[in-house]
């Protein structure tokens, strides 16, 4: 990975941490608890991948990051249940997420310097497709039309880089967008 991009991402991560602390009151509420959990989970994933960019740590690289990634995908099931999104296409993406969780092999998501060692291209491309369907078929309780388009672009954008770096670009772009949302919002969502 290019050092200048790495430095920009670390700066985004640090700024995101400041925004999360500064706007902490927005993250602690009972109305949008799943969004709060998701945002905090993304911050923890950001910590894991940032640490991996600079330090080799077997526990983080082989176990913690793959586990956090698994939980990050799995939490989407709870969004569908909580917000009662029951149209047929969205339910197909729900089944797709279940399938992704079933075929997930944590060994294929171990890191070295933040990059995947042995990327599961099938799983990554399938997850991109399923996530696109999932986000496009969300109801308005979960996201606005502009929000759906933005999230879909954030799913596709990391594909412009080598597949080994997919999650680096995905995580930092999500952290940046969430931080901007928190910084300029009086409420989440």
C-alpha positions in Angstrom: 0.0 0.0 0.0 1.2 3.5 -0.8 2.6 5.3 2.2 0.8 8.5 1.5 -2.5 6.8 1.4 -1.7 4.9 4.6 -0.8 8.2 6.3 -4.1 9.8 5.1 -6.0 6.9 6.5 -4.3 7.1 9.8 -5.1 10.8 9.9 -8.8 9.9 9.1 -8.7 7.4 11.9 -7.3 9.8 14.5 -9.8 12.5 13.5 -12.6 9.9 13.6 -11.6 9.0 17.2 -11.8 12.7 18.2 -15.2 13.1 16.6 -16.5 10.0 18.3 -15.3 11.3 21.6 -16.6 14.8 20.9 -20.0 13.6 19.8 -20.2 10.7 22.2 -23.6 11.8 23.4 -25.1 11.0 20.0 -23.8 7.5 20.2 -25.5 6.6 23.5 -29.2 6.5 23.1 -31.9 3.8 23.2 -33.7 4.7 20.0 -30.9 3.9 17.6 -29.0 1.3 19.7 -28.1 -0.9 16.6 -26.6 2.1 14.8 -24.7 3.0 17.9 -23.3 -0.6 18.2 -22.5 -0.6 14.5 -20.6 2.7 14.8 -18.6 1.6 17.8 -17.9 -1.7 16.2 -16.5 0.1 13.1 -14.3 2.2 15.4 -12.9 -1.0 17.0 -12.3 -2.5 13.6 -10.5 0.7 12.7 -8.3 0.3 15.8 -7.6 -3.3 14.8 -6.7 -2.6 11.2 -4.7 0.6 12.1 -2.7 -1.4 14.6 -2.1 -4.1 11.9 -0.8 -1.5 9.5 2.2 -0.8 11.7 2.7 -3.8 14.0 2.6 -7.5 13.4 0.5 -9.1 16.1 -0.6 -12.7 15.6 -3.7 -12.4 17.9 -5.0 -9.2 16.2 -4.1 -10.2 12.7 -5.3 -13.8 12.8 -8.2 -13.7 15.3 -9.4 -10.3 16.4 -9.9 -8.7 12.9 -11.6 -11.7 11.4 -13.9 -12.0 14.4 -14.8 -8.3 14.2 -15.4 -8.5 10.5 -17.8 -11.5 11.1 -19.7 -9.6 13.8 -19.9 -6.5 11.5 -21.6 -8.5 8.8 -23.8 -10.5 11.3 -25.2 -7.3 12.9 -27.0 -6.5 9.7 -29.4 -9.4 10.4 -30.6 -7.6 13.5 -31.3 -4.4 11.5 -33.6 -6.3 9.3 -35.4 -7.8 12.3 -35.7 -4.6 14.3 -36.8 -2.4 11.5 -39.2 -5.1 10.0 -38.0 -4.9 6.4 -40.0 -7.7 4.9 -40.0 -7.1 1.2 -39.0 -10.2 -0.9 -35.8 -8.8 -2.3 -34.6 -7.6 1.1 -35.4 -11.0 2.6 -33.3 -12.6 -0.2 -30.4 -10.3 0.9 -31.1 -11.4 4.5 -30.7 -15.0 3.4 -27.5 -14.0 1.5 -26.1 -12.5 4.7 -26.8 -15.8 6.5 -25.1 -17.6 3.7 -22.0 -15.3 4.0 -21.9 -16.0 7.7 -22.1 -19.8 7.2 -19.3 -19.9 4.6 -17.1 -17.4 6.4 -13.6 -18.9 7.0 -11.7 -16.7 9.4 -8.4 -18.1 8.2 -8.9 -16.4 4.8 -9.2 -13.0 6.6 -5.9 -12.9 8.5 -3.8 -9.8 8.0 -0.3 -8.7 7.5 0.3 -4.9 7.5 -3.4 -4.4 7.2 -3.7 -6.4 4.0 -5.4 -9.8 3.6 -2.9 -12.6 3.4 -5.1 -15.0 1.4 -8.2 -13.1 0.3 -11.3 -15.1 -0.3 -12.3 -13.3 -3.5 -15.5 -15.3 -3.9 -16.6 -14.2 -0.4 -15.6 -10.6 -0.9 -17.3 -10.2 -4.3 -20.4 -12.1 -3.1 -20.6 -9.9 0.0 -20.4 -6.8 -2.2 -23.3 -8.0 -4.3 -25.4 -9.0 -1.2 -24.6 -5.7 0.6 -25.6 -3.7 -2.5 -29.0 -5.5 -2.6 -29.3 -5.2 1.2 -28.7 -1.4 1.2 -30.8 -0.7 -1.9 -33.8 -2.5 -0.5 -33.8 -1.0 3.0 -36.9 0.9 4.1 -37.0 4.5 5.0 -36.8 3.7 8.7 -33.2 2.5 8.1 -32.0 5.1 5.6 -32.9 7.8 3.1 -32.5 7.5 -0.6 -29.4 9.6 -0.6 -28.0 7.5 2.3 -28.7 4.3 0.3 -26.7 5.6 -2.7 -23.8 6.8 -0.5 -23.6 3.5 1.3 -23.6 1.6 -2.0 -20.8 3.8 -3.3 -18.8 3.0 -0.1 -19.3 -0.7 -0.8 -18.0 -0.4 -4.4 -15.2 2.2 -3.9 -12.7 -0.2 -2.3 -12.9 -2.4 -5.4 -10.8 0.2 -7.2 -7.8 -1.0 -5.2 -6.2 -4.5 -5.0 -8.5 -7.0 -3.4 -5.9 -7.6 -0.6 -6.6 -4.0 0.5 -10.4 -4.1 0.2 -11.1 -3.9 4.0 -8.5 -1.2 4.6 -10.2 1.2 2.2 -13.7 0.1 3.2 -13.1 0.6 6.9 -11.4 4.0 6.6 -14.0 5.4 4.2 -16.8 4.3 6.5 -15.1 5.9 9.5 -14.7 9.1 7.5 -18.4 9.2 6.5 -19.7 8.3 9.9 -17.5 11.0 11.4 -18.8 13.6 9.0 -22.3 12.5 9.8 -21.7 12.7 13.6 -19.9 16.1 13.3 -22.7 17.8 11.3 -25.7 16.0 12.8 -27.8 16.7 15.8 -29.0 13.1 15.7 -27.9 9.9 14.1 -29.6 8.5 11.0 
